Amino acid sequence: MFQRSLKDTELYLVLEDGDPGIGDADRVFQSFKKFAPPKLQNMVKFRGRAEKKDYYGLQVADWVAFGSYQAEQGTPDLTYYPADATLQEASNLVPYKSPVFRWQITPEVMATMKQRLVDHAEHRRQHWRSNRRAS
């Protein structure tokens, strides 16, 4: 069932260049290509390295990994940030590089996120159509 649901999925793996663990990524990738079923192997279309500043996805992955690492070390002490605090101000309140945020995902939050994604997709479609007409 899982493989069928990924029928048209393509993966483009971009690793952060300069990360200390990047060397092992090649070994893990080669093991995946050797042992994964062909349908999964064929999903991976690209594997490369890039600077974090060039790919927002790497920045998000780093943020998620850091938060996960902090949680694995034992739940970090909660720090309450002022509602109007900037990210820099929040960073100054904690003893590590980036603040870790907790966010309760309620049905209302999920509905809002979904609507924003739908709105963004429609905005992109309209932008594409208007630029296509202009060419």
C-alpha positions in Angstrom: 0.0 0.0 0.0 2.8 2.4 0.9 4.6 1.9 -2.3 1.4 2.3 -4.4 0.7 5.6 -2.7 4.2 6.8 -3.8 3.8 5.8 -7.4 4.4 9.3 -8.9 6.7 10.5 -6.1 10.2 11.7 -7.0 12.8 12.5 -4.3 15.6 15.0 -4.8 18.0 14.6 -1.9 20.0 17.7 -1.0 22.5 17.4 1.8 24.1 20.3 3.6 27.6 20.7 2.3 30.1 21.1 5.1 28.1 19.1 7.7 30.5 16.9 9.7 28.3 13.8 9.0 28.0 14.2 5.3 30.6 11.6 4.5 28.4 8.9 6.0 25.5 10.0 3.9 27.2 8.5 0.8 27.5 5.1 2.6 23.9 5.2 3.7 22.7 6.2 0.2 24.7 3.4 -1.4 23.2 0.9 1.0 19.7 2.2 0.2 20.4 1.8 -3.6 21.7 -1.8 -3.0 19.0 -3.1 -0.7 15.8 -1.1 -1.4 13.2 -2.5 -3.8 13.6 -1.2 -7.3 10.4 0.9 -7.1 11.8 2.8 -4.1 15.3 3.0 -5.7 13.8 4.7 -8.8 12.1 7.3 -6.7 15.4 9.0 -6.0 16.2 11.2 -9.0 19.0 13.4 -7.6 21.5 13.4 -4.8 23.8 16.3 -4.2 25.3 18.8 -1.8 24.5 22.4 -1.3 25.0 25.3 1.0 22.2 25.8 3.6 21.8 29.5 2.5 20.9 28.3 -1.0 18.1 25.9 -0.1 15.3 26.8 2.4 14.6 23.1 2.8 18.0 22.6 4.4 17.4 25.4 6.8 14.1 23.9 7.8 15.7 20.4 8.2 18.4 21.9 10.4 15.8 23.6 12.5 13.8 20.4 12.9 16.9 18.4 13.6 18.1 20.8 16.3 14.7 20.8 18.0 14.6 17.0 17.9 18.1 16.8 19.3 17.2 19.1 22.1 14.1 17.0 22.9 16.2 13.8 22.9 18.6 15.3 25.5 15.6 15.7 27.8 12.8 18.1 27.4 14.4 21.6 27.4 13.2 24.0 30.0 10.3 26.0 28.8 11.0 29.6 28.0 8.1 31.9 27.5 8.7 34.5 24.8 6.8 37.8 24.7 4.1 37.7 22.1 5.8 40.5 20.1 9.4 39.2 20.4 11.5 39.0 17.3 13.4 35.8 16.6 16.6 37.5 17.6 15.1 38.6 21.0 13.9 35.0 21.5 17.4 33.7 20.7 18.8 35.9 23.4 16.6 34.3 26.1 17.9 30.8 25.7 21.4 29.3 26.2 21.7 27.8 22.7 21.9 29.1 19.2 18.2 28.8 18.2 15.1 28.8 20.3 13.0 25.7 20.3 9.3 26.3 19.9 6.4 24.1 20.9 3.2 24.6 19.1 -0.1 22.7 19.8 -1.5 21.5 16.5 -5.2 21.7 16.9 -7.8 20.9 14.2 -8.2 24.7 13.8 -4.5 25.2 13.2 -4.5 22.3 10.7 -7.5 23.8 8.8 -5.7 27.2 8.7 -2.5 25.7 7.4 -4.4 23.7 4.8 -6.2 26.8 3.6 -3.0 28.8 3.4 -1.4 26.1 1.3 -4.4 26.1 -1.0 -4.4 29.9 -1.2 -0.6 29.9 -2.0 -1.0 27.2 -4.7 -3.8 29.3 -6.3 -1.6 32.5 -6.1 1.2 30.6 -7.8 -1.1 29.4 -10.6 -2.4 32.9 -11.2 1.1 34.3 -11.2 2.2 31.6 -13.7 -0.8 32.3 -15.9 -0.3 36.0 -15.9 3.4 35.7 -16.7 2.8 33.2 -19.4 0.4 35.6 -21.1 2.9 38.4 -20.9 5.6 36.4 -22.8 
